[in-house]
């Protein structure tokens, strides 16, 4: 499902907060973040608007690493990093 870009960036942030608070399934949240970030990276959005969602995504990976240690993620997640 394709969302308008401001909604997409907000969804990335919300998922990052869920990961930080350890709410829900971390792996699924990170996979969904990768989908959303991929959508943003493939859009014509200005680079300045990419920094927050990409930072949120990287922060979620960092939190997961601290809590669960690194897991083998899909190529999608690894590619976004």
KAHUZI-V140933 format. One record per residue. N is the residue number from 0. RES is the residue in one letter. SS is DSSP state (helix for helix, strand for strand, loop for the rest). D_FIRST is the distance of its C-alpha to the first C-alpha in whole Angstrom. Layout:
n->N res->RES ss->SS d_first->D_FIRST
n->N res->RES ss->SS d_first->D_FIRST
This chain:
n->0 res->X ss->loop d_first->0
n->1 res->X ss->loop d_first->4
n->2 res->X ss->loop d_first->7
n->3 res->X ss->loop d_first->10
n->4 res->X ss->helix d_first->12
n->5 res->X ss->helix d_first->14
n->6 res->X ss->helix d_first->12
n->7 res->X ss->helix d_first->10
n->8 res->X ss->helix d_first->14
n->9 res->X ss->helix d_first->15
n->10 res->X ss->helix d_first->12
n->11 res->X ss->helix d_first->14
n->12 res->X ss->helix d_first->17
n->13 res->X ss->helix d_first->17
n->14 res->X ss->helix d_first->16
n->15 res->X ss->helix d_first->19
n->16 res->X ss->helix d_first->21
n->17 res->X ss->helix d_first->20
n->18 res->X ss->helix d_first->22
n->19 res->X ss->helix d_first->25
n->20 res->X ss->loop d_first->26
n->21 res->X ss->loop d_first->25
n->22 res->X ss->loop d_first->23
n->23 res->X ss->loop d_first->21
n->24 res->X ss->loop d_first->20
n->25 res->X ss->helix d_first->21
n->26 res->X ss->helix d_first->19
n->27 res->X ss->helix d_first->16
n->28 res->X ss->helix d_first->16
n->29 res->X ss->helix d_first->17
n->30 res->X ss->helix d_first->14
n->31 res->X ss->helix d_first->11
n->32 res->X ss->helix d_first->13
n->33 res->X ss->helix d_first->14
n->34 res->X ss->helix d_first->10
n->35 res->X ss->helix d_first->10
n->36 res->X ss->helix d_first->13
n->37 res->X ss->helix d_first->13
n->38 res->X ss->helix d_first->10
n->39 res->X ss->helix d_first->13
n->40 res->X ss->helix d_first->15
n->41 res->X ss->loop d_first->14
n->42 res->X ss->loop d_first->14
n->43 res->X ss->loop d_first->17
n->44 res->X ss->loop d_first->18
n->45 res->X ss->loop d_first->21
n->46 res->X ss->helix d_first->22
n->47 res->X ss->helix d_first->24
n->48 res->X ss->helix d_first->20
n->49 res->X ss->helix d_first->19
n->50 res->X ss->helix d_first->22
n->51 res->X ss->helix d_first->21
n->52 res->X ss->helix d_first->18
n->53 res->X ss->helix d_first->19
n->54 res->X ss->helix d_first->22
n->55 res->X ss->helix d_first->21
n->56 res->X ss->helix d_first->19
n->57 res->X ss->helix d_first->23
n->58 res->X ss->helix d_first->24
n->59 res->X ss->helix d_first->22
n->60 res->X ss->helix d_first->23
n->61 res->X ss->helix d_first->27
n->62 res->X ss->helix d_first->27
n->63 res->X ss->helix d_first->26
n->64 res->X ss->helix d_first->28
n->65 res->X ss->helix d_first->31
n->66 res->X ss->helix d_first->30
n->67 res->X ss->helix d_first->29
n->68 res->X ss->loop d_first->30
n->69 res->X ss->loop d_first->28
n->70 res->X ss->loop d_first->26
n->71 res->X ss->loop d_first->25
n->72 res->X ss->loop d_first->22
n->73 res->X ss->loop d_first->19
n->74 res->X ss->helix d_first->20
n->75 res->X ss->helix d_first->16
n->76 res->X ss->helix d_first->18
n->77 res->X ss->helix d_first->21
n->78 res->X ss->helix d_first->20
n->79 res->X ss->helix d_first->18
n->80 res->X ss->loop d_first->22
